[in-house]
Amino acid sequence: MNITRRLEFDAGHRIPDHGSQCRHLHGHRYALEITLTGTIIERAGSAVNGMVMDFGDIKSIANRHLVEAWDHAFLAYRHDAIVVEMLSMIPGHKTVLLDVVPTAENLAMTAFRILDPLYRNNYDNKLRLERIRLYETPNCWADALCERI
């Protein structure tokens, strides 16, 4: 059984080598879909009886380990020297330095790697992260899939 929880956050980025508009500093209203797979829990009297995982727990884990860090931050490629230097001059600026260029594809893979171990086998029901879908815009997204990470 697959279940999906959607969360949203705002963040800025730039794609340094992009041939068009995305090489400029800009931001997005990202949507993050977290799809888990597992068996339905059959444990009479348990708060999670009949579920794969409680949707509130999915949200809580993602917020604590990813969304709170990325929301209203600038997601910067650590080797984008000009942007990293500029952001470092703004006192208290929320900057997340990444080892990859912050494309939708790389952000989806990074999110998958962060969240995967946090969901795995939480309820003893073969639970695992199946997919992270990251929407950069309503019409553009990237999927990081379990077997491809």
Backbone torsions as a table, in degrees:
resi	resn	phi	psi	omega
1	MET	NA	134.4	175.1
2	ASN	-105.5	141.1	171.8
3	ILE	-132.2	152.0	-177.1
4	THR	-135.2	136.5	173.8
5	ARG	-119.0	135.6	-179.7
6	ARG	-110.4	133.8	175.9
7	LEU	-130.4	155.4	179.3
8	GLU	-129.1	150.5	176.6
9	PHE	-155.7	161.9	178.7
10	ASP	-111.4	138.3	177.9
11	ALA	-156.9	156.1	175.7
12	GLY	-104.8	160.4	174.9
13	HIS	-166.3	179.3	168.3
14	ARG	-154.7	151.7	178.1
15	ILE	-108.6	98.7	-168.9
16	PRO	-54.8	-37.2	-175.4
17	ASP	-97.0	6.3	-176.6
18	HIS	-63.8	144.3	-177.0
19	GLY	-86.2	0.0	-176.2
20	SER	-136.1	-147.7	-172.7
21	GLN	-57.2	-31.8	-172.6
22	CYS	-70.1	-4.6	175.2
23	ARG	-77.2	-12.9	177.9
24	HIS	-87.8	156.0	173.8
25	LEU	-63.1	130.3	178.4
26	HIS	-161.0	175.3	-177.8
27	GLY	-135.5	168.7	-179.2
28	HIS	-140.4	157.1	165.3
29	ARG	-96.9	94.6	-178.1
30	TYR	-78.6	148.5	169.7
31	ALA	-123.1	133.4	-177.5
32	LEU	-116.9	119.9	175.4
33	GLU	-107.1	126.0	-178.3
34	ILE	-110.3	113.8	179.5
35	THR	-108.6	123.4	178.4
36	LEU	-111.3	151.7	174.3
37	THR	-126.3	144.7	179.1
38	GLY	177.7	176.7	176.9
39	THR	-86.3	154.1	178.1
40	ILE	-73.9	130.9	-177.8
41	ILE	-73.7	129.0	176.4
42	GLU	-119.1	87.7	-177.4
43	ARG	-139.2	90.1	-177.3
44	ALA	-51.9	135.5	179.2
45	GLY	85.2	-10.3	179.9
46	SER	-84.2	145.7	178.8
47	ALA	-63.6	-19.5	-178.8
48	VAL	-107.1	11.9	178.6
49	ASN	-58.4	129.1	179.9
50	GLY	86.6	3.5	-177.7
51	MET	-115.2	161.5	166.5
52	VAL	-84.8	-46.0	172.9
53	MET	-159.7	147.1	177.9
54	ASP	-65.0	127.4	-179.2
55	PHE	-58.6	-33.4	177.4
56	GLY	-64.5	-36.2	177.6
57	ASP	-69.2	-37.9	176.9
58	ILE	-59.0	-47.8	-180.0
59	LYS	-62.6	-45.7	-178.0
60	SER	-59.6	-45.5	179.7
61	ILE	-64.0	-47.6	-178.6
62	ALA	-64.5	-41.4	178.7
63	ASN	-61.8	-48.3	-175.1
64	ARG	-64.9	-37.8	-170.8
65	HIS	-104.8	-8.2	-178.0
66	LEU	-141.7	-60.3	-171.0
67	VAL	-61.1	-44.7	179.8
68	GLU	-60.3	-33.8	179.2
69	ALA	-73.9	-38.4	-174.2
70	TRP	-91.1	-23.4	-175.4
71	ASP	-66.9	129.9	-178.8
72	HIS	55.4	35.5	175.3
73	ALA	-115.0	166.2	169.5
74	PHE	-102.3	120.1	-178.9
75	LEU	-90.1	104.5	-170.9
76	ALA	-114.4	138.8	171.6
77	TYR	-70.8	123.2	-173.3
78	ARG	-60.1	-20.9	179.6
79	HIS	-97.7	9.5	173.8
80	ASP	-88.0	76.4	-166.3
81	ALA	-54.7	-43.0	-177.0
82	ILE	-63.5	-46.1	-178.6
83	VAL	-68.7	-43.1	179.5
84	VAL	-61.0	-42.9	178.5
85	GLU	-65.1	-44.4	-179.9
86	MET	-60.8	-46.7	-178.7
87	LEU	-66.2	-31.3	179.9
88	SER	-68.1	-18.5	179.3
89	MET	-84.5	-6.3	179.1
90	ILE	-97.1	109.6	-176.9
91	PRO	-57.2	129.3	176.4
92	GLY	71.4	11.4	-178.7
93	HIS	-64.2	138.0	179.1
94	LYS	-85.9	100.8	-178.8
95	THR	-122.4	133.7	174.3
96	VAL	-111.9	116.0	178.9
97	LEU	-88.9	127.4	-177.4
98	LEU	-114.2	150.4	177.1
99	ASP	-82.8	-1.6	-179.9
100	VAL	-128.7	155.8	174.7
101	VAL	-64.2	131.5	-172.5
102	PRO	-77.4	58.4	171.4
103	THR	-77.8	164.7	176.6
104	ALA	-57.7	-39.8	-179.0
105	GLU	-63.0	-48.6	-179.1
106	ASN	-68.7	-35.5	177.8
107	LEU	-67.3	-39.4	177.3
108	ALA	-62.8	-44.2	178.6
109	MET	-64.6	-41.3	178.4
110	THR	-62.6	-44.7	178.1
111	ALA	-60.7	-42.2	179.1
112	PHE	-60.5	-46.7	-178.6
113	ARG	-63.9	-34.5	178.1
114	ILE	-70.8	-45.1	-171.1
115	LEU	-86.2	-28.5	-174.5
116	ASP	-50.1	-53.3	-177.4
117	PRO	-68.5	-19.0	-176.9
118	LEU	-78.7	-25.4	179.5
119	TYR	-96.3	-24.4	-170.9
120	ARG	-57.0	124.0	173.5
121	ASN	55.8	31.4	179.3
122	ASN	-60.1	-32.7	-173.6
123	TYR	-118.2	15.3	-179.0
124	ASP	57.1	40.2	-179.0
125	ASN	-132.2	33.0	179.5
126	LYS	61.6	30.4	-178.0
127	LEU	-69.2	135.1	174.0
128	ARG	-155.4	157.0	176.5
129	LEU	-75.8	123.1	-178.1
130	GLU	-94.5	-44.5	-174.6
131	ARG	-155.2	143.1	164.5
132	ILE	-112.9	124.1	173.2
133	ARG	-113.3	122.4	179.7
134	LEU	-114.6	115.3	175.8
135	TYR	-88.2	122.8	173.2
136	GLU	-85.7	-35.9	173.1
137	THR	-138.5	171.0	178.3
138	PRO	-60.6	-21.5	-176.1
139	ASN	-108.7	-0.7	-176.0
140	CYS	-135.2	127.4	-179.5
141	TRP	-150.5	166.6	176.4
142	ALA	-130.9	141.6	177.1
143	ASP	-111.4	127.0	169.5
144	ALA	-105.0	119.1	-174.3
145	LEU	-107.5	147.8	-175.2
146	CYS	-49.7	-51.9	-174.7
147	GLU	-73.0	-8.4	-177.1
148	ARG	-107.4	0.3	-178.1
149	ILE	-97.1	NA	NA
